[in-house]
Amino acid sequence: MRLSDLDKYSEITIQCHDNPDPDAIASAFGLYRYYQQRNIKVRIIYSGRFKIRKSNLMLMIKELDIPVSYLDAASGNISGLLLTVDCQYGQGNVTSPAADDVAVIDHHNGTAQTDLCEIRPELGSCATLVWKMLTDEGFDVMADRSLCTALYYGLMTDTGNFSELSHPLDRDMRDILIVNETQIRMFTNSNISLEEMRITGEALAGYESISTYSCGILKADECDPNILGIISDMALQVAEFNVVIAYGHVSGGYKLSVRSCTREVLADEFVRFLTDRVGSGGGHDYKAGGFISEDSLAKNNPGIDFYEYLDMTVKHYFESFLIVNAAEYSPDMNEFGKYMKNRLVTGYIDPLTFLEKNTRITVRTLEGDTDLVTDGTFILMVGILGEVYPMTKEKFAASYEETDAAFDRELEYVPRIYTQPEGTAYDLAGYIRPCVPTQTSYIYAKRLDRNVKLFTKWYEEKYMRGSAGDYIACRTDDVHDFYIIRSDIFDMTYSPVS
């Protein structure tokens, strides 16, 4: 669904979920600005048992002049279109008044009770989705500083101060928006109450520890999820903890805040392991968050309570992988098969065609961010599914050749480069040049029988994760340059050499 699909309505009511948070209010504000510009009669409402009373929300509404009003549940039928944002009509967290027509814009899992919907659960905030939909319509978000500030704060609070970003679009919006920093600080510094300070203190005092893995676990009374981030940040400063999980009960399940200060545990990957089949999670290398559904937990782990599940899964995680340092890895190469790369059209990018030499860059892909320096020794390969990885120019020249065939892959997310510290963004779609492997491109590869964390020669601070069934591989001309190839990519890309 596009925002312009709703232009036919002369009256639109934008509804936040009950007890709205900054993300819901920011998302509604963005939609309000869009339809206001279209000369459509539009308003923002919320309902539920309580009116807004949190100080940061009240400041946000006042400072950014957001016209949100409380609607009593018994107010009757909504004329025109009811557009629920950051929630889905008919679900338990939103009062659902009768309406002529209903549309949904949300970033939570669920099945909307309408054909007019845009649901993107992979995004960290609904504000990100609204920003993307606004830009798709050519709406100039950057011309409205208050809207930029609102969307930024919505993403910030819904991802634990950006610690739980789960999609490159989230990072794009964070990096692109120009905001009122004074207002952001004002909202942030009004975010904790005396009661929440008590909750934080009691959680820290009541910690549990799995000392074998230097892991701290802290339970908090029911609270705003952002408080869990405060608790986990403070607990990670304890010398005995390399990894911290703070959790608390919320409606329908448990919210997790995960922190790590060791390179062997990436927080976002850890939280996805903890929430696999029972919830969802995402974030950064060292800060992440997630949610575990009580219903899913009971269905997949009958008879086990939440803490038992958490304790069991943490131990399973640490026992489930082997750590490999490519620089020191000397396997028995007789266990590896020899494979030839199929002549599929892939792509490559030479960063020096549009950047100065020795520029610090962040390469952003669906798999995450990688930091590099454009020293002139490497190019960036773009694989058949949009995966991006560096390769020396010498290896590229020996293994690939340019082709007239088009690199016409439809990528879910087009990779970007951000220069550091300026933050200038480059969409790489226009810089990808097509290439094919030469007949002399060979690798040695072995199928993994267990999970592996591989620290490559290229980047020793962050591991590549391989699951059982994926492949560990190296080029035949460099048996120390090991890397991981996903099983689905391997099957499409390589053929065995007899």
LUMDO-120040 format. One record per residue (C-alpha): residue number from 1; residue in one letter; x negated, y, z negated. Coordinates in nm, 2 decimals, always signed. Last residue first. Layout:
<sites>
SITE num residu     px     py     pz
SITE NUM      A      X      Y      Z
...
</sites>
This chain:
<sites>
SITE num residu     px     py     pz
SITE 498      S  -3.57  -3.40  +1.00
SITE 497      V  -3.53  -3.03  +0.94
SITE 496      P  -3.21  -2.95  +0.75
SITE 495      S  -2.98  -2.67  +0.87
SITE 494      Y  -2.95  -2.33  +0.69
SITE 493      T  -2.71  -2.03  +0.70
SITE 492      M  -2.36  -2.15  +0.66
SITE 491      D  -2.43  -2.42  +0.40
SITE 490      F  -2.67  -2.19  +0.22
SITE 489      I  -2.42  -1.91  +0.19
SITE 488      D  -2.16  -2.14  +0.03
SITE 487      S  -2.42  -2.29  -0.20
SITE 486      R  -2.55  -1.96  -0.33
SITE 485      I  -2.92  -1.91  -0.25
SITE 484      I  -3.16  -1.85  -0.54
SITE 483      Y  -3.51  -1.72  -0.50
SITE 482      F  -3.87  -1.84  -0.52
SITE 481      D  -4.17  -1.65  -0.37
SITE 480      H  -4.43  -1.88  -0.52
SITE 479      V  -4.44  -2.13  -0.22
SITE 478      D  -4.52  -1.85  +0.02
SITE 477      D  -4.55  -1.96  +0.39
SITE 476      T  -4.28  -2.23  +0.36
SITE 475      R  -4.04  -1.96  +0.22
SITE 474      C  -3.90  -2.05  -0.12
SITE 473      A  -3.57  -2.20  -0.24
SITE 472      I  -3.35  -2.27  -0.54
SITE 471      Y  -3.01  -2.39  -0.42
SITE 470      D  -2.66  -2.37  -0.56
SITE 469      G  -2.48  -2.68  -0.68
SITE 468      A  -2.53  -2.61  -1.05
SITE 467      S  -2.52  -2.24  -1.08
SITE 466      G  -2.80  -2.00  -1.00
SITE 465      R  -2.84  -1.67  -1.17
SITE 464      M  -3.10  -1.42  -1.04
SITE 463      Y  -3.28  -1.27  -1.33
SITE 462      K  -3.36  -0.91  -1.42
SITE 461      E  -3.68  -0.76  -1.55
SITE 460      E  -3.92  -0.95  -1.33
SITE 459      Y  -3.80  -0.80  -1.00
SITE 458      W  -3.97  -0.89  -0.68
SITE 457      K  -4.17  -1.19  -0.80
SITE 456      T  -3.84  -1.34  -0.91
SITE 455      F  -3.71  -1.41  -1.26
SITE 454      L  -3.48  -1.71  -1.21
SITE 453      K  -3.20  -1.80  -1.46
SITE 452      V  -3.09  -2.16  -1.38
SITE 451      N  -2.77  -2.36  -1.43
SITE 450      R  -2.80  -2.73  -1.38
SITE 449      D  -2.84  -2.98  -1.10
SITE 448      L  -2.98  -2.73  -0.86
SITE 447      R  -3.01  -2.83  -0.49
SITE 446      K  -3.36  -2.80  -0.37
SITE 445      A  -3.50  -2.58  -0.09
SITE 444      Y  -3.82  -2.53  +0.12
SITE 443      I  -3.78  -2.26  +0.38
SITE 442      Y  -3.83  -2.22  +0.76
SITE 441      S  -3.81  -1.94  +1.01
SITE 440      T  -4.01  -2.04  +1.31
SITE 439      Q  -3.72  -2.04  +1.56
SITE 438      T  -3.69  -1.67  +1.51
SITE 437      P  -3.42  -1.55  +1.28
SITE 436      V  -3.16  -1.30  +1.42
SITE 435      C  -3.14  -0.92  +1.38
SITE 434      P  -2.88  -0.65  +1.38
SITE 433      R  -2.95  -0.30  +1.25
SITE 432      I  -2.77  -0.17  +0.94
SITE 431      Y  -2.81  +0.21  +0.90
SITE 430      G  -2.46  +0.33  +0.96
SITE 429      A  -2.30  +0.09  +0.71
SITE 428      L  -2.56  +0.18  +0.44
SITE 427      D  -2.35  +0.45  +0.27
SITE 426      Y  -2.62  +0.68  +0.13
SITE 425      A  -2.56  +0.85  -0.21
SITE 424      T  -2.77  +1.13  -0.36
SITE 423      G  -2.81  +1.05  -0.73
SITE 422      E  -3.08  +1.31  -0.79
SITE 421      P  -3.28  +1.09  -1.04
SITE 420      Q  -3.30  +0.87  -0.85
SITE 419      T  -3.17  +0.81  -0.49
SITE 418      Y  -2.85  +0.61  -0.46
SITE 417      I  -2.83  +0.34  -0.19
SITE 416      R  -2.50  +0.19  -0.09
SITE 415      P  -2.37  -0.15  +0.02
SITE 414      V  -2.04  -0.17  +0.20
SITE 413      Y  -1.79  -0.35  -0.02
SITE 412      E  -1.56  -0.63  +0.10
SITE 411      L  -1.77  -0.66  +0.41
SITE 410      E  -1.63  -0.73  +0.76
SITE 409      R  -1.93  -0.86  +0.95
SITE 408      D  -1.98  -0.69  +1.29
SITE 407      F  -2.36  -0.70  +1.31
SITE 406      A  -2.35  -0.66  +1.69
SITE 405      A  -2.56  -0.87  +1.93
SITE 404      D  -2.84  -0.68  +2.11
SITE 403      T  -3.09  -0.85  +1.89
SITE 402      E  -3.39  -0.76  +1.68
SITE 401      E  -3.64  -1.03  +1.58
SITE 400      Y  -3.69  -1.22  +1.25
SITE 399      S  -3.94  -1.45  +1.08
SITE 398      A  -4.29  -1.31  +1.13
SITE 397      A  -4.19  -0.95  +1.15
SITE 396      F  -3.97  -0.99  +0.84
SITE 395      K  -4.25  -1.16  +0.65
SITE 394      E  -4.49  -0.87  +0.73
SITE 393      K  -4.22  -0.61  +0.65
SITE 392      T  -4.18  -0.76  +0.30
SITE 391      M  -3.83  -0.86  +0.21
SITE 390      P  -3.58  -0.70  -0.02
SITE 389      Y  -3.23  -0.84  -0.09
SITE 388      V  -2.87  -0.74  +0.00
SITE 387      E  -2.57  -0.97  +0.01
SITE 386      G  -2.30  -0.85  +0.26
SITE 385      L  -2.15  -1.20  +0.32
SITE 384      I  -2.37  -1.27  +0.63
SITE 383      G  -2.68  -1.13  +0.47
SITE 382      V  -2.82  -0.77  +0.47
SITE 381      M  -3.20  -0.77  +0.45
SITE 380      L  -3.36  -0.46  +0.30
SITE 379      I  -3.71  -0.37  +0.43
SITE 378      F  -4.04  -0.38  +0.25
SITE 377      T  -4.39  -0.24  +0.22
SITE 376      G  -4.32  +0.13  +0.28
SITE 375      D  -4.33  +0.23  -0.09
SITE 374      T  -3.96  +0.30  -0.11
SITE 373      V  -3.93  +0.23  -0.49
SITE 372      L  -3.68  -0.03  -0.61
SITE 371      D  -3.39  -0.06  -0.87
SITE 370      T  -3.13  -0.33  -0.80
SITE 369      D  -2.76  -0.28  -0.88
SITE 368      G  -2.49  -0.55  -0.89
SITE 367      E  -2.37  -0.85  -0.69
SITE 366      L  -2.12  -0.64  -0.50
SITE 365      T  -2.40  -0.42  -0.38
SITE 364      R  -2.58  -0.11  -0.50
SITE 363      V  -2.94  -0.04  -0.42
SITE 362      T  -3.08  +0.21  -0.67
SITE 361      I  -3.37  +0.42  -0.54
SITE 360      R  -3.69  +0.57  -0.65
SITE 359      T  -3.84  +0.76  -0.35
SITE 358      N  -4.21  +0.66  -0.27
SITE 357      K  -4.18  +0.74  +0.10
SITE 356      E  -3.91  +0.98  +0.19
SITE 355      L  -3.57  +0.84  +0.29
SITE 354      F  -3.37  +0.81  +0.61
SITE 353      T  -3.57  +0.58  +0.84
SITE 352      L  -3.79  +0.49  +0.53
SITE 351      P  -3.51  +0.28  +0.39
SITE 350      D  -3.56  +0.02  +0.67
SITE 349      I  -3.23  -0.17  +0.69
SITE 348      Y  -3.17  -0.52  +0.81
SITE 347      G  -2.88  -0.72  +0.94
SITE 346      T  -2.77  -1.07  +1.01
SITE 345      V  -2.67  -1.25  +1.33
SITE 344      L  -2.69  -1.62  +1.29
SITE 343      R  -2.98  -1.81  +1.44
SITE 342      N  -2.97  -2.09  +1.18
SITE 341      K  -3.25  -2.08  +0.92
SITE 340      M  -3.45  -2.40  +0.93
SITE 339      Y  -3.47  -2.63  +0.62
SITE 338      K  -3.73  -2.84  +0.45
SITE 337      G  -3.63  -3.05  +0.15
SITE 336      F  -3.76  -3.00  -0.20
SITE 335      E  -3.83  -3.28  -0.45
SITE 334      N  -4.17  -3.34  -0.29
SITE 333      M  -4.25  -2.98  -0.39
SITE 332      D  -4.30  -3.09  -0.75
SITE 331      P  -4.24  -2.76  -0.92
SITE 330      S  -4.50  -2.49  -1.00
SITE 329      Y  -4.32  -2.19  -1.14
SITE 328      E  -4.56  -1.93  -1.30
SITE 327      A  -4.48  -1.63  -1.07
SITE 326      A  -4.12  -1.75  -1.02
SITE 325      N  -4.04  -1.74  -1.39
SITE 324      V  -3.77  -2.00  -1.45
SITE 323      I  -3.53  -2.01  -1.74
SITE 322      L  -3.30  -2.32  -1.76
SITE 321      F  -2.93  -2.28  -1.84
SITE 320      S  -2.65  -2.44  -2.03
SITE 319      E  -2.78  -2.45  -2.39
SITE 318      F  -2.74  -2.08  -2.45
SITE 317      Y  -2.39  -2.07  -2.30
SITE 316      H  -2.28  -2.38  -2.49
SITE 315      K  -2.38  -2.22  -2.82
SITE 314      V  -2.18  -1.91  -2.74
SITE 313      T  -1.89  -2.12  -2.62
SITE 312      M  -1.87  -2.32  -2.95
SITE 311      D  -1.89  -2.01  -3.17
SITE 310      L  -1.63  -1.83  -2.96
SITE 309      Y  -1.39  -2.12  -2.95
SITE 308      E  -1.41  -2.18  -3.32
SITE 307      Y  -1.35  -1.81  -3.38
SITE 306      F  -1.04  -1.82  -3.15
SITE 305      D  -0.87  -2.12  -3.30
SITE 304      I  -0.91  -2.47  -3.14
SITE 303      G  -0.61  -2.71  -3.13
SITE 302      P  -0.56  -2.69  -2.76
SITE 301      N  -0.85  -2.54  -2.56
SITE 300      N  -0.73  -2.46  -2.20
SITE 299      K  -0.36  -2.39  -2.28
SITE 298      A  -0.43  -2.23  -2.62
SITE 297      L  -0.70  -2.00  -2.48
SITE 296      S  -0.49  -1.91  -2.18
SITE 295      D  -0.20  -1.81  -2.41
SITE 294      E  -0.42  -1.62  -2.65
SITE 293      S  -0.58  -1.43  -2.36
SITE 292      I  -0.95  -1.35  -2.39
SITE 291      F  -1.06  -1.00  -2.29
SITE 290      G  -1.39  -0.87  -2.19
SITE 289      G  -1.67  -0.62  -2.24
SITE 288      A  -2.02  -0.54  -2.12
SITE 287      K  -2.34  -0.36  -2.22
SITE 286      Y  -2.70  -0.48  -2.14
SITE 285      D  -2.69  -0.57  -1.77
SITE 284      H  -2.37  -0.38  -1.71
SITE 283      G  -2.00  -0.47  -1.73
SITE 282      G  -1.75  -0.75  -1.67
SITE 281      G  -1.49  -0.96  -1.83
SITE 280      S  -1.17  -1.17  -1.78
SITE 279      G  -0.96  -1.42  -1.97
SITE 278      V  -0.93  -1.78  -2.06
SITE 277      R  -1.07  -1.96  -1.75
SITE 276      D  -1.41  -1.81  -1.80
SITE 275      T  -1.40  -1.55  -2.08
SITE 274      L  -1.73  -1.64  -2.26
SITE 273      F  -1.91  -1.70  -1.93
SITE 272      R  -1.79  -1.37  -1.79
SITE 271      V  -1.92  -1.21  -2.11
SITE 270      F  -2.26  -1.35  -2.07
SITE 269      E  -2.29  -1.25  -1.70
SITE 268      D  -2.20  -0.89  -1.80
SITE 267      A  -2.44  -0.89  -2.10
SITE 266      L  -2.74  -1.01  -1.91
SITE 265      V  -2.92  -1.25  -2.14
SITE 264      E  -3.29  -1.35  -2.07
SITE 263      R  -3.39  -0.98  -2.04
SITE 262      T  -3.32  -0.92  -2.41
SITE 261      C  -3.14  -0.62  -2.56
SITE 260      S  -2.79  -0.75  -2.53
SITE 259      R  -2.44  -0.60  -2.61
SITE 258      V  -2.10  -0.75  -2.58
SITE 257      S  -1.76  -0.59  -2.67
SITE 256      L  -1.47  -0.84  -2.68
SITE 255      K  -1.09  -0.78  -2.69
SITE 254      Y  -0.88  -1.06  -2.82
SITE 253      G  -0.53  -1.18  -2.72
SITE 252      G  -0.18  -1.08  -2.63
SITE 251      S  -0.17  -0.74  -2.79
SITE 250      V  -0.51  -0.67  -2.94
SITE 249      H  -0.72  -0.87  -3.19
SITE 248      G  -1.08  -0.76  -3.24
SITE 247      Y  -1.42  -0.86  -3.13
SITE 246      A  -1.78  -0.75  -3.16
SITE 245      I  -2.04  -0.98  -2.99
SITE 244      V  -2.41  -0.90  -3.03
SITE 243      V  -2.73  -1.03  -2.86
SITE 242      N  -3.09  -0.97  -2.96
SITE 241      F  -3.00  -0.96  -3.33
SITE 240      E  -3.26  -1.00  -3.61
SITE 239      A  -3.39  -0.64  -3.58
SITE 238      V  -3.05  -0.48  -3.64
SITE 237      Q  -3.00  -0.20  -3.38
SITE 236      L  -2.77  -0.43  -3.19
SITE 235      A  -2.52  -0.40  -3.47
SITE 234      M  -2.47  -0.02  -3.41
SITE 233      D  -2.39  -0.07  -3.04
SITE 232      S  -2.16  -0.36  -3.12
SITE 231      I  -1.96  -0.15  -3.37
SITE 230      I  -1.93  +0.16  -3.14
SITE 229      G  -1.83  -0.06  -2.85
SITE 228      L  -1.56  -0.23  -3.07
SITE 227      I  -1.43  +0.12  -3.15
SITE 226      N  -1.36  +0.17  -2.79
SITE 225      P  -1.11  -0.11  -2.80
SITE 224      D  -0.88  +0.10  -3.03
SITE 223      C  -0.82  -0.10  -3.34
SITE 222      E  -0.70  -0.43  -3.50
SITE 221      D  -0.94  -0.52  -3.77
SITE 220      A  -1.30  -0.59  -3.65
SITE 219      K  -1.49  -0.92  -3.64
SITE 218      L  -1.86  -0.92  -3.59
SITE 217      I  -2.08  -1.19  -3.42
SITE 216      G  -2.46  -1.15  -3.42
SITE 215      C  -2.68  -1.36  -3.19
SITE 214      S  -3.05  -1.42  -3.25
SITE 213      Y  -3.00  -1.76  -3.06
SITE 212      T  -3.10  -1.99  -3.34
SITE 211      S  -2.97  -1.73  -3.59
SITE 210      I  -2.61  -1.77  -3.50
SITE 209      S  -2.50  -1.48  -3.73
SITE 208      E  -2.17  -1.36  -3.89
SITE 207      Y  -2.11  -1.00  -3.98
SITE 206      G  -1.88  -0.88  -4.26
SITE 205      A  -2.06  -0.56  -4.35
SITE 204      L  -2.07  -0.44  -3.99
SITE 203      A  -1.69  -0.51  -3.95
SITE 202      E  -1.61  -0.34  -4.28
SITE 201      G  -1.80  -0.03  -4.18
SITE 200      T  -1.64  +0.00  -3.83
SITE 199      I  -1.29  -0.05  -3.97
SITE 198      R  -1.35  +0.22  -4.23
SITE 197      M  -1.47  +0.46  -3.95
SITE 196      E  -1.15  +0.37  -3.76
SITE 195      E  -0.94  +0.48  -4.06
SITE 194      L  -1.13  +0.81  -4.08
SITE 193      S  -1.06  +0.87  -3.71
SITE 192      I  -1.27  +0.82  -3.41
SITE 191      N  -1.24  +0.98  -3.06
SITE 190      S  -1.27  +1.35  -3.12
SITE 189      N  -1.63  +1.37  -3.02
SITE 188      T  -1.56  +1.20  -2.69
SITE 187      F  -1.29  +1.45  -2.59
SITE 186      M  -1.51  +1.75  -2.67
SITE 185      R  -1.81  +1.59  -2.50
SITE 184      I  -1.60  +1.53  -2.18
SITE 183      Q  -1.47  +1.89  -2.20
SITE 182      T  -1.82  +2.03  -2.22
SITE 181      E  -1.93  +1.81  -1.93
SITE 180      N  -1.67  +1.95  -1.70
SITE 179      V  -1.70  +1.70  -1.41
SITE 178      I  -1.85  +1.65  -1.07
SITE 177      L  -1.75  +1.31  -0.95
SITE 176      I  -1.99  +1.11  -0.73
SITE 175      D  -2.18  +0.89  -0.98
SITE 174      R  -1.88  +0.77  -1.18
SITE 173      M  -1.67  +0.72  -0.87
SITE 172      D  -1.95  +0.51  -0.71
SITE 171      R  -2.01  +0.31  -1.03
SITE 170      D  -1.64  +0.21  -1.04
SITE 169      L  -1.65  +0.14  -0.67
SITE 168      P  -1.94  -0.10  -0.73
SITE 167      H  -1.71  -0.32  -0.94
SITE 166      S  -1.71  -0.45  -1.30
SITE 165      L  -1.82  -0.15  -1.51
SITE 164      E  -1.82  -0.26  -1.87
SITE 163      S  -2.07  -0.03  -2.04
SITE 162      F  -1.93  +0.28  -1.88
SITE 161      N  -1.85  +0.44  -2.21
SITE 160      G  -1.65  +0.13  -2.31
SITE 159      T  -1.50  +0.06  -1.97
SITE 158      D  -1.15  +0.20  -2.01
SITE 157      T  -1.29  +0.51  -2.19
SITE 156      M  -1.54  +0.61  -1.92
SITE 155      L  -1.30  +0.53  -1.63
SITE 154      G  -1.03  +0.75  -1.77
SITE 153      Y  -1.29  +1.02  -1.86
SITE 152      Y  -1.42  +1.03  -1.50
SITE 151      L  -1.06  +1.04  -1.37
SITE 150      A  -0.97  +1.33  -1.60
SITE 149      T  -1.29  +1.53  -1.53
SITE 148      C  -1.25  +1.50  -1.16
SITE 147      L  -0.88  +1.60  -1.19
SITE 146      S  -0.98  +1.91  -1.39
SITE 145      R  -1.25  +1.99  -1.14
SITE 144      D  -1.01  +1.99  -0.85
SITE 143      A  -1.19  +2.05  -0.52
SITE 142      M  -1.38  +1.72  -0.56
SITE 141      V  -1.06  +1.52  -0.52
SITE 140      D  -1.01  +1.65  -0.16
SITE 139      F  -0.73  +1.42  -0.04
SITE 138      G  -0.83  +1.25  +0.28
SITE 137      E  -0.57  +0.97  +0.23
SITE 136      D  -0.84  +0.71  +0.17
SITE 135      T  -0.99  +0.96  -0.08
SITE 134      L  -0.67  +0.95  -0.28
SITE 133      M  -0.65  +0.57  -0.27
SITE 132      K  -1.01  +0.53  -0.39
SITE 131      W  -0.96  +0.78  -0.67
SITE 130      V  -0.63  +0.61  -0.77
SITE 129      L  -0.81  +0.27  -0.78
SITE 128      T  -1.10  +0.42  -0.99
SITE 127      A  -0.85  +0.58  -1.23
SITE 126      C  -0.69  +0.24  -1.27
SITE 125      S  -1.01  +0.13  -1.44
SITE 124      G  -1.28  -0.14  -1.43
SITE 123      L  -1.18  -0.26  -1.08
SITE 122      E  -1.15  -0.64  -1.00
SITE 121      P  -0.79  -0.63  -1.10
SITE 120      R  -0.69  -0.43  -0.79
SITE 119      I  -0.31  -0.41  -0.77
SITE 118      E  -0.14  -0.19  -0.51
SITE 117      C  +0.24  -0.22  -0.50
SITE 116      L  +0.55  -0.15  -0.31
SITE 115      D  +0.67  -0.51  -0.26
SITE 114      T  +0.82  -0.50  -0.61
SITE 113      Q  +0.83  -0.71  -0.92
SITE 112      A  +0.45  -0.69  -0.96
SITE 111      T  +0.27  -1.02  -1.03
SITE 110      G  +0.00  -0.98  -1.28
SITE 109      N  -0.37  -0.91  -1.33
SITE 108      H  -0.46  -0.55  -1.43
SITE 107      H  -0.58  -0.27  -1.21
SITE 106      D  -0.25  -0.11  -1.15
SITE 105      I  -0.04  +0.10  -0.90
SITE 104      V  +0.32  -0.02  -0.89
SITE 103      A  +0.63  +0.10  -0.70
SITE 102      V  +1.00  +0.09  -0.81
SITE 101      D  +1.32  +0.20  -0.64
SITE 100      D  +1.66  +0.33  -0.77
SITE  99      A  +1.54  +0.29  -1.13
SITE  98      A  +1.67  +0.14  -1.45
SITE  97      P  +1.42  +0.20  -1.74
SITE  96      S  +1.13  -0.03  -1.79
SITE  95      T  +0.95  +0.04  -2.12
SITE  94      V  +0.59  -0.06  -2.07
SITE  93      N  +0.35  -0.30  -2.25
SITE  92      G  +0.57  -0.61  -2.21
SITE  91      Q  +0.60  -0.63  -1.83
SITE  90      G  +0.90  -0.53  -1.63
SITE  89      Y  +0.73  -0.26  -1.42
SITE  88      Q  +0.35  -0.31  -1.41
SITE  87      C  +0.09  -0.11  -1.59
SITE  86      D  -0.20  +0.13  -1.51
SITE  85      V  +0.06  +0.34  -1.32
SITE  84      T  +0.43  +0.28  -1.28
SITE  83      L  +0.59  +0.46  -0.99
SITE  82      L  +0.97  +0.52  -1.03
SITE  81      L  +1.11  +0.64  -0.70
SITE  80      G  +1.43  +0.85  -0.66
SITE  79      S  +1.65  +0.87  -0.97
SITE  78      I  +1.55  +0.72  -1.29
SITE  77      N  +1.86  +0.57  -1.47
SITE  76      G  +1.93  +0.64  -1.84
SITE  75      S  +1.76  +0.83  -2.11
SITE  74      A  +1.78  +0.54  -2.36
SITE  73      A  +1.41  +0.47  -2.37
SITE  72      D  +1.34  +0.83  -2.47
SITE  71      L  +1.10  +1.00  -2.23
SITE  70      Y  +0.79  +1.17  -2.36
SITE  69      S  +0.63  +1.42  -2.13
SITE  68      V  +0.31  +1.46  -1.93
SITE  67      P  +0.22  +1.78  -1.75
SITE  66      I  -0.17  +1.76  -1.76
SITE  65      D  -0.32  +2.10  -1.83
SITE  64      L  -0.68  +1.97  -1.84
SITE  63      E  -0.75  +2.11  -2.18
SITE  62      K  -0.41  +2.03  -2.33
SITE  61      I  -0.37  +1.68  -2.20
SITE  60      M  -0.73  +1.59  -2.28
SITE  59      L  -0.71  +1.75  -2.63
SITE  58      M  -0.39  +1.55  -2.71
SITE  57      L  -0.56  +1.23  -2.59
SITE  56      N  -0.87  +1.29  -2.79
SITE  55      S  -0.67  +1.36  -3.10
SITE  54      K  -0.45  +1.05  -3.09
SITE  53      R  -0.09  +1.14  -3.15
SITE  52      I  +0.10  +1.05  -2.83
SITE  51      K  +0.46  +0.97  -2.91
SITE  50      F  +0.55  +0.64  -3.06
SITE  49      R  +0.81  +0.36  -3.00
SITE  48      G  +0.77  +0.35  -2.62
SITE  47      S  +0.80  +0.60  -2.34
SITE  46      Y  +0.57  +0.77  -2.09
SITE  45      I  +0.64  +1.04  -1.83
SITE  44      I  +0.47  +1.22  -1.54
SITE  43      R  +0.67  +1.44  -1.29
SITE  42      V  +0.72  +1.48  -0.92
SITE  41      K  +0.94  +1.67  -0.68
SITE  40      I  +0.75  +1.62  -0.35
SITE  39      N  +0.58  +1.92  -0.19
SITE  38      R  +0.30  +1.70  -0.05
SITE  37      Q  +0.05  +1.88  -0.27
SITE  36      Q  +0.26  +1.78  -0.57
SITE  35      Y  +0.25  +1.43  -0.45
SITE  34      Y  -0.13  +1.43  -0.46
SITE  33      R  -0.17  +1.62  -0.79
SITE  32      Y  +0.08  +1.39  -0.96
SITE  31      L  -0.10  +1.08  -0.83
SITE  30      G  -0.43  +1.21  -0.99
SITE  29      F  -0.25  +1.30  -1.31
SITE  28      A  -0.10  +0.95  -1.34
SITE  27      S  -0.44  +0.80  -1.31
SITE  26      A  -0.58  +1.03  -1.57
SITE  25      I  -0.29  +0.96  -1.81
SITE  24      A  -0.33  +0.58  -1.77
SITE  23      D  -0.70  +0.59  -1.80
SITE  22      P  -0.69  +0.82  -2.11
SITE  21      D  -0.46  +0.58  -2.30
SITE  20      P  -0.08  +0.56  -2.30
SITE  19      N  +0.11  +0.43  -2.60
SITE  18      D  +0.38  +0.28  -2.37
SITE  17      H  +0.25  +0.24  -2.01
SITE  16      C  +0.23  +0.55  -1.79
SITE  15      Q  +0.53  +0.64  -1.56
SITE  14      I  +0.51  +0.85  -1.25
SITE  13      T  +0.86  +0.98  -1.15
SITE  12      I  +0.89  +1.05  -0.78
SITE  11      E  +1.16  +1.26  -0.60
SITE  10      S  +1.19  +1.33  -0.23
SITE   9      Y  +1.07  +0.99  -0.14
SITE   8      K  +0.94  +0.94  +0.22
SITE   7      D  +0.59  +1.02  +0.11
SITE   6      L  +0.57  +0.68  -0.06
SITE   5      D  +0.38  +0.51  +0.22
SITE   4      S  +0.14  +0.81  +0.21
SITE   3      L  -0.01  +0.67  -0.11
SITE   2      R  -0.11  +0.36  +0.08
SITE   1      M  +0.00  +0.00  +0.00
</sites>
